[in-house]
Amino acid sequence: GNSVTQMEGPVTLSEEAFLTINCTYTATGYPSLFWYVQYPGEGLQLLLKATKADDKGSNKGFEATYRKETTSFHLEKGSVQVSDSAVYFCALAGGSNYKLTFGKGTLLTVNP
Amino acid sequence: EAGVAQSPRYKIIEKRQSVAFWCNPISGHATLYWYQQILGQGPKLLIQFQNNGVVDDSQLPKDRFSAERLKGVDSTLKIQPAKLEDSAVYLCASSLDRLARGETQYFGPGTRLLVL
């Protein structure tokens, strides 16, 4: 079946540091890939997505590139802010009903 | 545009009691999902509706969980009887069309359930 493995947290960075959160997946066919973010006390929000190989999703300074050859969708940001502190979930949608399969989440804390 | 609404936000019950959660999806969204998110884990799909029909309930513990979506809009998820391991956040999400590649799911704030 489909599965997502993402970097174990927590991750603690200083403001303006570079961020990478690794995500790899196992899936049949050609899934769509997503990063969702959960800010403290809030619901899950879509951060970015990519629907085919070599696509790059981007939003709010975050980027991730769909790499089919390495089955990866790593999240990056060049300069994090305190407001980026949240839990980040990598997910894929595949199969006949495009069911979402999530990773376990990575807690990011950014200190001023 | 109003988001996905859920109620209640918090619920505390004792084991063997019953509980129900309500979800109102974004207007016009045909597909509705219920997820269970246990602390420290990613959300797990329990059931998926397309309009008022069930598309996928393969991970729904049917001996104690039930869900319905009457008239293809609001939905309720029920647990009866609850067990300690049902303590989790229950998330409702909706999307325009489950068959569209890359379709975005929009999540509600969730209901946090504690079973004592």
Boltz contact constraints between the chains, C-beta under 6 A:
constraints:
  - contact:
      token1: [A, 32]
      token2: [B, 101]
      max_distance: 6.0
  - contact:
      token1: [A, 32]
      token2: [B, 102]
      max_distance: 6.0
  - contact:
      token1: [A, 43]
      token2: [B, 107]
      max_distance: 6.0
  - contact:
      token1: [A, 43]
      token2: [B, 108]
      max_distance: 6.0
  - contact:
      token1: [A, 43]
      token2: [B, 109]
      max_distance: 6.0
  - contact:
      token1: [A, 43]
      token2: [B, 110]
      max_distance: 6.0
  - contact:
      token1: [A, 44]
      token2: [B, 107]
      max_distance: 6.0
  - contact:
      token1: [A, 46]
      token2: [B, 104]
      max_distance: 6.0
  - contact:
      token1: [A, 49]
      token2: [B, 102]
      max_distance: 6.0
  - contact:
      token1: [A, 51]
      token2: [B, 101]
      max_distance: 6.0
  - contact:
      token1: [A, 51]
      token2: [B, 102]
      max_distance: 6.0
  - contact:
      token1: [A, 89]
      token2: [B, 42]
      max_distance: 6.0
  - contact:
      token1: [A, 97]
      token2: [B, 55]
      max_distance: 6.0
  - contact:
      token1: [A, 97]
      token2: [B, 56]
      max_distance: 6.0
  - contact:
      token1: [A, 97]
      token2: [B, 98]
      max_distance: 6.0
  - contact:
      token1: [A, 98]
      token2: [B, 98]
      max_distance: 6.0
  - contact:
      token1: [A, 99]
      token2: [B, 45]
      max_distance: 6.0
  - contact:
      token1: [A, 102]
      token2: [B, 42]
      max_distance: 6.0
  - contact:
      token1: [A, 102]
      token2: [B, 43]
      max_distance: 6.0
  - contact:
      token1: [A, 103]
      token2: [B, 42]
      max_distance: 6.0
  - contact:
      token1: [A, 104]
      token2: [B, 41]
      max_distance: 6.0
  - contact:
      token1: [A, 104]
      token2: [B, 42]
      max_distance: 6.0
  - contact:
      token1: [A, 105]
      token2: [B, 42]
      max_distance: 6.0
